[in-house]
Amino acid sequence: MWCWLFYSIQVTGANKGIGFGVVKELCSDFDGVVYLTSRDEARGRKAVEELEEIGFQPIYIQMDLDDEASVLRLRNHLSEIH
Protein backbone atom coordinates (compact mmCIF):
# COMPACT_ATOMS: atom_id res chain seq x y z
CA MET A 1 0.00 0.00 0.00
CA TRP A 2 1.30 3.43 -0.94
CA CYS A 3 0.89 6.44 1.27
CA TRP A 4 1.37 9.83 -0.33
CA LEU A 5 2.18 12.70 1.95
CA PHE A 6 1.48 16.13 0.56
CA TYR A 7 2.52 19.11 2.60
CA SER A 8 1.29 22.65 2.33
CA ILE A 9 1.65 25.82 4.34
CA GLN A 10 -0.68 28.80 4.30
CA VAL A 11 0.75 32.19 5.21
CA THR A 12 -1.76 34.92 6.05
CA GLY A 13 -1.10 38.59 5.42
CA ALA A 14 1.66 37.59 3.05
CA ASN A 15 1.51 40.36 0.48
CA LYS A 16 4.07 42.48 2.37
CA GLY A 17 6.35 42.71 5.36
CA ILE A 18 7.03 39.69 7.55
CA GLY A 19 4.43 37.52 5.81
CA PHE A 20 6.01 38.17 2.42
CA GLY A 21 9.44 37.33 3.83
CA VAL A 22 8.12 34.10 5.33
CA VAL A 23 6.63 33.05 1.98
CA LYS A 24 9.90 33.86 0.23
CA GLU A 25 11.92 31.74 2.68
CA LEU A 26 9.44 28.88 2.53
CA CYS A 27 9.49 28.88 -1.26
CA SER A 28 13.25 28.47 -1.20
CA ASP A 29 13.47 25.83 1.56
CA PHE A 30 10.12 24.04 1.98
CA ASP A 31 9.40 20.85 0.04
CA GLY A 32 5.69 21.41 -0.43
CA VAL A 33 3.09 23.90 -1.61
CA VAL A 34 3.19 27.44 -0.21
CA TYR A 35 -0.09 29.35 -0.20
CA LEU A 36 0.18 33.14 -0.07
CA THR A 37 -3.01 34.66 1.29
CA SER A 38 -4.05 38.27 1.72
CA ARG A 39 -7.16 40.35 2.22
CA ASP A 40 -6.50 42.54 -0.82
CA GLU A 41 -6.50 40.44 -3.99
CA ALA A 42 -4.59 42.95 -6.12
CA ARG A 43 -1.78 43.22 -3.57
CA GLY A 44 -1.67 39.46 -3.10
CA ARG A 45 -1.41 38.79 -6.82
CA LYS A 46 1.30 41.46 -7.13
CA ALA A 47 3.28 39.72 -4.37
CA VAL A 48 2.97 36.39 -6.20
CA GLU A 49 4.20 38.05 -9.42
CA GLU A 50 7.24 39.43 -7.58
CA LEU A 51 8.05 35.96 -6.25
CA GLU A 52 7.52 34.34 -9.63
CA GLU A 53 10.01 36.79 -11.16
CA ILE A 54 12.72 35.30 -8.94
CA GLY A 55 11.72 31.72 -9.67
CA PHE A 56 9.32 30.86 -6.84
CA GLN A 57 5.82 29.48 -7.30
CA PRO A 58 3.51 30.28 -4.40
CA ILE A 59 -0.21 29.83 -4.95
CA TYR A 60 -2.44 32.80 -4.24
CA ILE A 61 -5.77 32.56 -2.46
CA GLN A 62 -7.70 35.61 -1.24
CA MET A 63 -8.57 35.29 2.44
CA ASP A 64 -9.56 37.72 5.17
CA LEU A 65 -9.47 36.21 8.66
CA ASP A 66 -12.31 38.56 9.63
CA ASP A 67 -14.52 37.19 6.82
CA GLU A 68 -15.86 33.74 7.62
CA ALA A 69 -16.88 33.11 4.01
CA SER A 70 -13.35 33.65 2.73
CA VAL A 71 -11.91 31.39 5.45
CA LEU A 72 -14.41 28.67 4.47
CA ARG A 73 -13.46 29.07 0.79
CA LEU A 74 -9.83 28.43 1.68
CA ARG A 75 -10.79 25.46 3.83
CA ASN A 76 -12.90 23.97 1.05
CA HIS A 77 -10.15 24.50 -1.53
CA LEU A 78 -7.55 22.84 0.68
CA SER A 79 -9.80 19.89 1.51
CA GLU A 80 -10.46 19.31 -2.22
CA ILE A 81 -6.80 19.58 -3.22
CA HIS A 82 -5.10 17.94 -0.26
C-alpha positions, 0 to 999 in steps of 0.5 A: 500500500502506498501512502502519499504525503502532501505538505502545504503551508498557508501564510496569512497577510503575506503580500508584504512585510514579515508575511512576504518574507516568510513566503519567500523563505518557505518557497526556497526551503520548503518541500511542499506547496506554499499558499500566499493569502491576503485580504486585498487580492490585487496586492496578493497577486502582485506579491505572487508576481514578484516571487515568480520573477525570482523563480518561486511558485507560491499559490495565491488565495484571497482570504480575510481572517475577519470574513468567515466566508473567505476562510471557508473558501480556503478550507474547502479549496484545501480539503479538495486539493489535499 
